[in-house]
Amino acid sequence: MLLIQPIGLILATLRKICACDGFVRNGSWKNGDFELTTKFSGKVVGIVGLGRIGSAIAKRVEAFGCTISYHSRTKKPNTNYRYYSNIVNLAANCQILIVACSLTEETCHIVNREVIDALGPNGVLINIGRGAHIDEPELVSALLEGRLAGAGLDVFENEPEVPEPFLGLENVVLLPHVGSDTFETSKAMADLVIANLEAHFLHKPLLTPVI
Ligand SMILES: *[C@@H]1O[C@H](CO)[C@@H](O)[C@H](O)[C@H]1NC(C)=O
């Protein structure tokens, strides 16, 4: 999996690409330039969950010259990224917070009001994990009250239901849980299933055994 889509979501959120598109389509451009937006390069990025997906995102984010820190249950031995055992401290010390952990009892609503307020009015939240990682009503009120700069969301608590107030906000980018859904990854996944089945019936080692 290439995991380019989370980077696309970050850029779309910071650079307001979707609102820009609407601005051109509805003719507003003729009345003046689009507002200034935020640059991605050089930002401090906090990643929640440095597993397979979190690490893959970190690698790509590094290419933008961003400083990376992370929060997870335990410190990872094989990385120099700065570790925060407390997610509130991570949020207080980054500008872009990316949620990429798996959903467990512990990580349900891990992004609550305290975390959102620590991220603050210049902070941007990106969720490519699961909807339930975020306390959605708190996110809605933070955005409406200007306590958070913006959010890029690929997942929602009750998808395909999306909280109504999000629909009217221009500092929010909403994706229909597309994750890694591309023609290429769908084909790669289908090919892998077939290769595993072939190996199974030929009594060969499986390509991706479940351990
Ligand atoms: C056109 O779209 C932009 C971006 O969504 C929005 O800010 C603006 O208010 C719209 N203008 C009109 C006239 O609909």
The ligand as an SDF file (V2000), in Angstrom:
LIG
                    3D

 14 14  0  0  0  0  0  0  0  0999 V2000
  -18.0090   30.1020   -3.5500 C   0  0  0  0  0  0  0  0  0  0  0  0
  -17.2650   29.0580   -2.9530 O   0  0  0  0  0  0  0  0  0  0  0  0
  -16.3530   29.4710   -1.9700 C   0  0  0  0  0  0  0  0  0  0  0  0
  -15.5860   28.2340   -1.5460 C   0  0  0  0  0  0  0  0  0  0  0  0
  -16.4460   27.2290   -1.0850 O   0  0  0  0  0  0  0  0  0  0  0  0
  -17.0990   30.1460   -0.8270 C   0  0  0  0  0  0  0  0  0  0  0  0
  -16.1840   30.6120    0.1180 O   0  0  0  0  0  0  0  0  0  0  0  0
  -17.9240   31.2940   -1.3460 C   0  0  0  0  0  0  0  0  0  0  0  0
  -18.7020   31.8130   -0.2960 O   0  0  0  0  0  0  0  0  0  0  0  0
  -18.8180   30.8550   -2.4850 C   0  0  0  0  0  0  0  0  0  0  0  0
  -19.4310   32.0330   -3.0440 N   0  0  0  0  0  0  0  0  0  0  0  0
  -20.6760   32.0230   -3.4920 C   0  0  0  0  0  0  0  0  0  0  0  0
  -21.1340   33.3090   -4.0670 C   0  0  0  0  0  0  0  0  0  0  0  0
  -21.4040   31.0610   -3.4390 O   0  0  0  0  0  0  0  0  0  0  0  0
  1  2  1  0
  1 10  1  0
  2  3  1  0
  3  4  1  0
  3  6  1  0
  4  5  1  0
  6  7  1  0
  6  8  1  0
  8  9  1  0
  8 10  1  0
 10 11  1  0
 11 12  1  0
 12 13  1  0
 12 14  2  0
M  END
$$$$
